[in-house]
Structure formats: structure tokens, C-alpha cells
Amino acid sequence: MQEKGGRLLIGDEMESKNENPSDFPIRCFSCGAVIGHLYEKYLDLIKEGRTPKQALDELGIERYCCRRMFLTHKSIIKELARFRGP
């Protein structure tokens, strides 16, 4: 975690400029709700200066399990790309 302007940055907020929305899960792992289409909007709201709580509230994400998906998402696609198959 880092601080920016008195606000704590969590997870991918620190690296949002390198974020690839296409690797965000389409469904919540716990309840199965479709949430993948909201991730780009979430990143846009964060870039506009809203807190993660405000962004998730504005998008209508109410369940704790779905909120967790947004708050804890870490893109590892670049790390996986190093390991190419035969």
C-alpha cells in the first residue's frame, strides 16, 4: 500500500496505468454474479479520484464477495507471459 494525497492506494490502484481490464474475472468466484463488465468503469472512477468504496457504491456492487474481487484483483498476465510453452 502507498499513500497519495492523503489517500491510501490499495492493490491495483498503485498500478492502474498498467492495468489490463481483459484479465479481470467475468464472474465473482463466490456467488457467481457477472461483474467483469464493470471493471473498466471501476478503474475510470478510481482515476477520477473516487475512493474504492465510493466507486463500488456508485457501480451498485453491494455483496462483500463481489467487492473483494475488485479490491484484491492483481494483474499477473505479464508475469505469466514469461513462461511460454514449447
C-alpha positions in Angstrom: 0.0 0.0 0.0 1.1 3.5 -0.7 -0.3 7.0 0.1 -1.3 9.6 -2.5 -2.7 12.9 -1.5 -3.6 11.7 2.0 -5.5 8.7 0.4 -4.4 5.1 0.8 -3.8 3.3 -2.5 -4.8 -0.4 -2.5 -3.9 -3.2 -4.8 -4.1 -2.3 -8.5 -4.7 1.4 -7.8 -1.0 1.6 -7.5 -0.5 0.2 -11.0 -3.8 1.3 -12.7 -1.9 2.8 -15.7 -0.5 -0.7 -16.4 -3.9 -2.4 -15.8 -5.4 -4.7 -18.4 -9.2 -5.0 -17.8 -9.4 -8.0 -20.0 -7.8 -10.3 -17.4 -10.4 -9.4 -14.7 -12.7 -12.4 -13.9 -16.1 -12.3 -15.6 -17.9 -13.7 -12.6 -17.4 -13.4 -8.8 -15.7 -16.5 -7.5 -18.0 -16.9 -4.5 -21.5 -16.0 -5.7 -21.2 -16.2 -9.5 -22.5 -12.8 -10.2 -21.5 -11.3 -13.5 -19.1 -8.4 -12.6 -16.5 -8.3 -15.4 -18.2 -5.6 -17.4 -17.9 -3.2 -14.5 -14.1 -3.3 -14.1 -13.3 -0.6 -16.7 -15.8 1.7 -15.2 -14.3 1.0 -11.7 -10.8 1.9 -12.9 -12.2 5.1 -14.5 -13.9 6.1 -11.3 -10.7 5.5 -9.3 -8.7 7.6 -11.8 -11.2 10.4 -11.4 -10.3 10.5 -7.7 -13.1 8.5 -6.0 -12.2 6.1 -3.2 -12.7 2.4 -3.8 -15.8 2.4 -1.5 -17.3 5.3 -3.5 -16.6 3.7 -6.8 -18.1 0.3 -5.8 -21.2 2.0 -4.2 -21.7 4.0 -7.4 -21.5 0.9 -9.5 -24.0 -0.9 -7.3 -21.7 -3.6 -6.1 -23.1 -4.5 -2.7 -22.1 -8.0 -1.8 -18.8 -8.4 0.1 -17.6 -11.2 -2.1 -18.0 -9.1 -5.3 -16.4 -6.1 -3.7 -13.5 -8.3 -2.7 -13.0 -9.2 -6.4 -12.4 -5.5 -7.3 -10.3 -4.6 -4.3 -7.9 -7.6 -4.4 -7.5 -8.0 -8.2 -3.9 -8.2 -9.2 -3.0 -8.5 -12.9 -0.3 -11.2 -13.4 -0.6 -11.5 -17.1 2.9 -10.0 -17.7 4.4 -12.4 -15.2 2.8 -15.4 -16.9 3.8 -14.3 -20.3 7.4 -15.0 -19.4 6.7 -18.7 -19.3 6.0 -19.7 -22.9 5.3 -23.3 -23.9 7.2 -25.3 -26.5 
